[in-house]
Amino acid sequence: YVVDSFRDRIIELVGGGVPRGTLVLGYGLVLLHTLPLAARRRFPGTVLGIGVGSGLAFAALGLPPVGLGVAILVAVYSVAAYGTRWVSLAGLAAAELGSAAVQLTPGRFQWPTPVSNALVIGAAWLLGHFVGVRRAYTVQLERTAELERTRAEVARRAVAEERLRLARELHDVVAHAISVIAVQSGVGAHVANSQPEEAAKALAAIEAT
């Protein structure tokens, strides 16, 4: 859209005496202004900075910034949605100042264009900000749910380990008791005829065990 709008003005600019070299440079600035938008989610602040800088350079050449505002709005939205707080605010300030600088250039001032542009840029920033807040809230909910699942898993593992520890201790106690019973029964059987009292003691020990 931006490149097509710029192309539509080529004939008018050539007829107005604009050098072809300036037009070629303008084409390059249009590409520099729009192509970085592909990386706006990963580097929102950098993309907006490039957009503002290329837009100012475009206007400094005396070329009409037809359609460049669309790319700036996308960049402003992206920096508010994907950038950190300070990067987002700095990007908004840079976009507003850049727009004002272009609109307040002698020969370009048209009331209420500066005010309307500022409001549109602010609206794009607010939209991106709300989207970013919503996304951060969703991410926080997902992290909370994941944390709860992790805590539940840790608790489940702790219960399972405690049960296993108790089972092992119970196994050791029972094994020891069985060993005592085996020994006492052997002693009782050995002395049952010759020492009845010792046999009775062995039976008592077995009963207690």
C-alpha positions as CSV (number, residue, x, y, z in Angstrom):
1,Y,0.0,0.0,0.0
2,V,2.8,2.5,0.9
3,V,4.9,1.7,-2.1
4,D,1.8,2.0,-4.4
5,S,0.9,5.3,-2.9
6,F,4.4,6.5,-3.4
7,R,4.4,5.3,-7.0
8,D,1.2,7.2,-7.7
9,R,3.0,10.4,-6.8
10,I,6.0,9.8,-9.0
11,I,4.6,11.4,-12.1
12,E,3.5,14.5,-10.1
13,L,6.9,14.8,-8.4
14,V,8.8,14.4,-11.7
15,G,6.6,17.1,-13.2
16,G,7.3,19.3,-10.2
17,G,11.0,19.2,-10.8
18,V,12.1,16.7,-8.1
19,P,15.4,15.1,-9.1
20,R,15.3,11.4,-10.0
21,G,18.0,10.7,-7.5
22,T,15.8,12.0,-4.8
23,L,13.0,9.8,-6.0
24,V,15.3,6.8,-5.9
25,L,16.4,7.7,-2.4
26,G,12.7,8.1,-1.5
27,Y,12.0,4.6,-2.7
28,G,14.8,3.3,-0.5
29,L,13.4,5.1,2.5
30,V,10.0,3.7,1.8
31,L,11.4,0.2,1.9
32,L,13.5,1.0,5.0
33,H,10.3,2.3,6.5
34,T,8.1,-0.7,5.9
35,L,10.3,-3.9,5.6
36,P,11.4,-3.9,9.3
37,L,7.8,-4.3,10.3
38,A,8.3,-8.0,9.7
39,A,10.3,-8.1,12.9
40,R,8.1,-5.8,14.9
41,R,7.2,-8.5,17.5
42,R,10.8,-9.4,18.3
43,F,12.3,-5.9,18.1
44,P,9.3,-3.4,18.5
45,G,11.4,-0.5,19.8
46,T,14.1,-0.9,17.1
47,V,11.5,-1.2,14.3
48,L,9.6,2.0,15.5
49,G,12.9,3.9,15.8
50,I,13.8,2.9,12.2
51,G,10.3,3.9,11.1
52,V,10.5,7.3,12.7
53,G,14.0,8.0,11.4
54,S,13.2,7.0,7.9
55,G,9.9,8.9,7.9
56,L,11.8,12.1,9.0
57,A,14.4,11.6,6.4
58,F,11.7,11.1,3.8
59,A,10.0,14.3,4.8
60,A,13.4,16.1,4.8
61,L,13.8,15.3,1.1
62,G,10.7,17.3,0.5
63,L,8.7,14.2,-0.5
64,P,5.1,13.9,0.6
65,P,4.7,11.2,3.3
66,V,1.8,9.6,1.6
67,G,0.8,6.3,3.3
68,L,3.8,6.3,5.6
69,G,1.5,6.9,8.5
70,V,0.0,3.5,8.2
71,A,3.4,1.8,8.8
72,I,4.0,4.1,11.8
73,L,0.7,3.2,13.3
74,V,1.5,-0.5,13.0
75,A,4.9,0.1,14.6
76,V,3.4,2.2,17.4
77,Y,0.8,-0.6,18.0
78,S,3.5,-3.2,18.1
79,V,5.8,-1.3,20.5
80,A,2.9,-0.9,22.9
81,A,1.8,-4.6,22.5
82,Y,5.2,-6.3,22.6
83,G,7.6,-3.8,24.1
84,T,8.5,-3.2,27.7
85,R,6.9,-0.3,29.6
86,W,9.7,2.2,29.1
87,V,10.4,1.2,25.5
88,S,6.7,1.5,24.8
89,L,6.4,5.0,26.3
90,A,9.6,6.1,24.6
91,G,8.3,4.8,21.3
92,L,5.1,6.7,21.7
93,A,6.9,9.9,22.5
94,A,9.2,9.4,19.5
95,A,6.3,8.8,17.2
96,E,4.4,11.8,18.4
97,L,7.4,14.1,18.2
98,G,8.3,12.8,14.7
99,S,4.8,13.3,13.5
100,A,4.7,16.9,14.9
101,A,8.0,17.7,13.4
102,V,6.8,16.6,9.9
103,Q,3.4,18.4,10.2
104,L,4.9,21.6,11.7
105,T,7.5,21.9,8.9
106,P,7.0,25.3,7.1
107,G,4.7,24.7,4.1
108,R,3.2,21.5,5.6
109,F,1.1,22.8,8.4
110,Q,-2.6,22.1,8.0
111,W,-4.9,22.5,11.0
112,P,-6.1,20.3,12.6
113,T,-3.7,17.7,11.1
114,P,-1.1,17.7,13.9
115,V,-3.8,17.3,16.5
116,S,-5.6,14.6,14.6
117,N,-2.4,12.7,13.9
118,A,-1.4,12.8,17.5
119,L,-4.8,11.4,18.5
120,V,-4.6,8.6,15.9
121,I,-1.1,7.7,17.1
122,G,-2.3,7.8,20.7
123,A,-5.2,5.5,19.8
124,A,-2.9,3.0,18.1
125,W,-0.7,3.0,21.2
126,L,-3.7,2.5,23.5
127,L,-5.0,-0.4,21.4
128,G,-1.6,-2.1,21.5
129,H,-1.2,-1.4,25.2
130,F,-4.6,-3.1,26.0
131,V,-3.6,-6.0,23.8
132,G,-0.3,-6.3,25.5
133,V,-1.9,-6.2,29.0
134,R,-4.4,-8.8,28.0
135,R,-1.7,-11.1,26.6
136,A,0.4,-10.6,29.8
137,Y,-2.6,-11.5,31.9
138,T,-3.2,-14.6,29.9
139,V,0.4,-15.6,30.2
140,Q,0.2,-15.0,33.9
141,L,-2.8,-17.2,34.2
142,E,-1.0,-20.0,32.2
143,R,2.0,-19.7,34.5
144,T,-0.2,-19.8,37.6
145,A,-1.9,-22.9,36.3
146,E,1.4,-24.5,35.5
147,L,2.7,-23.6,38.9
148,E,-0.4,-25.2,40.5
149,R,0.1,-28.4,38.4
150,T,3.8,-28.5,39.5
151,R,2.9,-28.1,43.1
152,A,0.3,-30.8,42.8
153,E,2.8,-33.1,41.2
154,V,5.4,-32.3,43.9
155,A,2.8,-33.1,46.6
156,R,1.8,-36.3,44.9
157,R,5.5,-37.4,44.6
158,A,6.1,-36.5,48.3
159,V,3.1,-38.6,49.4
160,A,4.2,-41.5,47.2
161,E,7.8,-41.3,48.6
162,E,6.4,-41.1,52.2
163,R,4.2,-44.2,51.6
164,L,7.2,-46.0,50.2
165,R,9.3,-45.1,53.2
166,L,6.6,-46.3,55.6
167,A,6.2,-49.5,53.6
168,R,10.0,-50.1,53.8
169,E,10.0,-49.5,57.6
170,L,7.0,-51.7,58.1
171,H,8.7,-54.4,56.0
172,D,11.8,-54.2,58.2
173,V,9.8,-54.3,61.4
174,V,7.8,-57.3,60.3
175,A,10.9,-59.1,59.0
176,H,12.6,-58.5,62.4
177,A,9.5,-59.8,64.2
178,I,9.3,-62.9,62.1
179,S,13.0,-63.5,62.8
180,V,12.4,-63.2,66.5
181,I,9.4,-65.5,66.3
182,A,11.5,-68.1,64.4
183,V,14.3,-68.0,66.9
184,Q,12.0,-68.2,69.9
185,S,10.0,-71.0,68.4
186,G,13.2,-72.9,67.7
187,V,14.3,-72.4,71.3
188,G,11.0,-73.4,72.7
189,A,10.9,-76.6,70.6
190,H,14.4,-77.5,71.7
191,V,13.8,-77.1,75.5
192,A,10.1,-78.1,75.6
193,N,10.8,-81.5,77.3
194,S,13.9,-80.7,79.3
195,Q,13.2,-77.1,80.4
196,P,9.5,-76.4,80.4
197,E,9.9,-73.0,82.0
198,E,12.3,-71.8,79.2
199,A,9.8,-73.2,76.7
200,A,7.0,-71.1,78.4
201,K,9.2,-68.0,78.2
202,A,9.8,-68.6,74.5
203,L,6.1,-68.9,73.9
204,A,5.5,-65.7,75.9
205,A,8.1,-63.9,73.8
206,I,6.4,-65.1,70.6
207,E,3.0,-63.9,71.9
208,A,4.5,-60.5,72.7
209,T,6.2,-60.2,69.4
